[in-house]
Amino acid sequence: MGEERLGRRLDATAGPLVRVLHDRGIPRSRANLDHLVVCAGGVFVVDAKRYQGRPHHVVEGGFFTPRVDKLVVGRRDCTRLVDAGLKQADLVRRALDDDTVEVRSMLCFVEADWPLFGGDFVIRDVTVTWPKKLATIITRPGPLSEERITAIHQRLAAAFPPA
């Protein structure tokens, strides 16, 4: 399964500056958070997806009609995943209750047809990427210290129990 494969890759990247929580329950909901990553750059809410086809950002309208951003994988409209990612990031922001920590949503397509160069993109504040690229993003330097990462990790572990 894509979620488990991505979980193993995240665990291989984990260390003092990258802390990971897997399959966390959302209180008063049947939904779950696939992965929460706390690192020097902030908190990443990562939703693993195992879809075939090439993910791409499609923009419709915009000049005389409202602009509509869509996530398409192959020929499948997956825009609902962006909406869900934004909601999940908002839940984590509220649980953290700390405006100094950046919380971002990511969709990680583990078996998609990614191009050799480039390929990842941001749609409505949700990063769409693949596992290897995700690993490079979460290991970048950032403002959070090891102590702060540990404290945030503990707070999120308490707010979102194992599913």
C-alpha positions as CSV (number, residue, x, y, z in Angstrom):
1,M,0.0,0.0,0.0
2,G,1.2,3.5,-0.8
3,E,0.7,4.8,2.8
4,E,3.0,2.1,4.2
5,R,5.7,2.5,1.5
6,L,5.8,6.3,2.2
7,G,5.8,5.6,5.9
8,R,9.0,3.5,5.6
9,R,10.7,6.2,3.5
10,L,9.8,8.8,6.1
11,D,11.0,6.6,8.9
12,A,14.4,6.2,7.1
13,T,14.6,10.0,7.0
14,A,13.6,10.5,10.6
15,G,16.1,11.7,13.3
16,P,16.5,14.5,15.8
17,L,15.5,17.1,13.3
18,V,12.7,15.1,11.5
19,R,10.0,13.5,13.7
20,V,7.2,11.5,12.2
21,L,3.8,10.4,13.3
22,H,1.9,7.8,11.2
23,D,-1.8,7.0,10.9
24,R,-3.2,9.4,13.5
25,G,-6.9,9.7,14.4
26,I,-8.8,12.9,14.1
27,P,-10.8,13.3,17.3
28,R,-14.6,13.0,16.8
29,S,-14.1,11.7,13.3
30,R,-13.6,8.5,11.4
31,A,-11.0,10.1,9.3
32,N,-7.3,9.9,9.8
33,L,-4.0,11.8,9.1
34,D,-1.7,9.5,7.1
35,H,1.6,11.2,8.2
36,L,2.6,14.2,10.3
37,V,6.1,15.3,9.9
38,V,7.7,17.8,12.3
39,C,11.0,19.2,11.1
40,A,13.2,22.3,11.1
41,G,10.9,23.8,8.4
42,G,7.7,23.3,10.3
43,V,4.9,20.7,10.3
44,F,3.9,18.9,7.1
45,V,0.5,17.1,6.9
46,V,1.2,14.4,4.3
47,D,-1.5,12.4,2.6
48,A,-0.2,9.4,0.7
49,K,-1.9,8.5,-2.6
50,R,-1.3,5.6,-4.9
51,Y,-2.8,6.8,-8.2
52,Q,-1.7,6.0,-11.7
53,G,-1.0,8.7,-14.3
54,R,0.8,12.0,-14.2
55,P,-0.4,14.6,-11.7
56,H,-0.8,18.1,-13.1
57,H,-2.3,21.5,-12.2
58,V,-5.0,22.7,-14.5
59,V,-6.3,26.2,-14.4
60,E,-9.7,27.0,-15.9
61,G,-11.3,30.4,-16.4
62,G,-9.6,33.4,-15.0
63,F,-10.1,36.3,-17.4
64,F,-13.8,36.9,-17.6
65,T,-14.8,34.0,-15.3
66,P,-13.6,33.0,-11.9
67,R,-10.2,31.2,-11.9
68,V,-10.6,27.5,-10.9
69,D,-7.5,25.5,-9.9
70,K,-7.8,21.7,-10.4
71,L,-5.6,18.8,-9.6
72,V,-5.8,16.2,-12.3
73,V,-4.0,12.8,-12.2
74,G,-4.0,11.2,-15.6
75,R,-7.5,12.2,-16.7
76,R,-9.0,11.9,-13.2
77,D,-10.1,15.1,-11.4
78,C,-8.7,14.8,-7.9
79,T,-9.3,18.4,-6.7
80,R,-11.2,17.0,-3.7
81,L,-7.8,15.8,-2.4
82,V,-6.6,19.4,-2.3
83,D,-9.7,20.5,-0.4
84,A,-9.2,17.6,2.1
85,G,-5.5,18.5,2.5
86,L,-6.4,22.1,3.3
87,K,-8.9,21.0,6.0
88,Q,-6.3,18.6,7.5
89,A,-3.7,21.3,7.7
90,D,-6.2,23.6,9.4
91,L,-7.0,20.9,12.0
92,V,-3.3,20.6,12.8
93,R,-2.9,24.4,13.0
94,R,-5.8,24.6,15.5
95,A,-4.4,21.7,17.6
96,L,-1.0,23.3,17.6
97,D,-2.3,26.8,18.4
98,D,1.0,28.4,17.6
99,D,1.1,30.9,14.8
100,T,4.9,30.9,14.7
101,V,5.0,27.3,13.3
102,E,4.3,26.9,9.7
103,V,1.9,24.1,8.9
104,R,1.7,22.9,5.3
105,S,-0.3,20.2,3.5
106,M,1.3,17.8,1.0
107,L,-0.1,15.2,-1.3
108,C,2.5,12.5,-2.1
109,F,1.7,10.3,-5.1
110,V,3.8,7.2,-4.7
111,E,3.2,5.4,-8.0
112,A,2.4,8.3,-10.3
113,D,4.1,9.0,-13.6
114,W,6.4,11.9,-12.6
115,P,8.6,13.6,-15.2
116,L,12.4,13.2,-15.0
117,F,12.9,16.9,-14.2
118,G,10.7,19.2,-12.1
119,G,7.2,17.9,-11.8
120,D,6.2,18.9,-8.2
121,F,3.9,21.9,-7.8
122,V,1.7,23.8,-5.4
123,I,-2.0,24.2,-5.9
124,R,-3.9,26.4,-3.4
125,D,-1.2,26.1,-0.8
126,V,-1.0,22.2,-1.1
127,T,2.3,20.8,-2.3
128,V,1.9,17.9,-4.8
129,T,5.0,15.7,-4.9
130,W,6.5,12.2,-4.8
131,P,8.4,10.4,-2.0
132,K,12.0,11.1,-2.9
133,K,11.3,14.8,-3.4
134,L,9.3,14.9,-0.1
135,A,12.4,13.5,1.7
136,T,14.5,16.4,0.4
137,I,11.9,19.0,1.4
138,I,11.5,17.8,5.0
139,T,15.3,17.7,5.5
140,R,15.9,21.3,4.5
141,P,17.2,23.7,7.2
142,G,14.6,25.8,8.9
143,P,13.9,27.9,12.0
144,L,12.9,25.2,14.4
145,S,15.5,23.8,16.9
146,E,15.7,20.1,17.9
147,E,14.0,21.0,21.3
148,R,11.2,22.8,19.6
149,I,10.7,20.0,17.1
150,T,10.4,17.5,20.1
151,A,7.9,19.7,21.9
152,I,5.7,20.1,18.8
153,H,5.9,16.4,18.0
154,Q,4.7,15.6,21.6
155,R,1.9,18.1,21.4
156,L,0.7,16.6,18.1
157,A,1.0,13.1,19.3
158,A,-1.3,14.0,22.2
159,A,-3.8,15.9,20.0
160,F,-4.0,13.1,17.3
161,P,-3.9,9.6,18.9
162,P,-3.0,6.5,16.9
163,A,-5.9,5.6,14.6
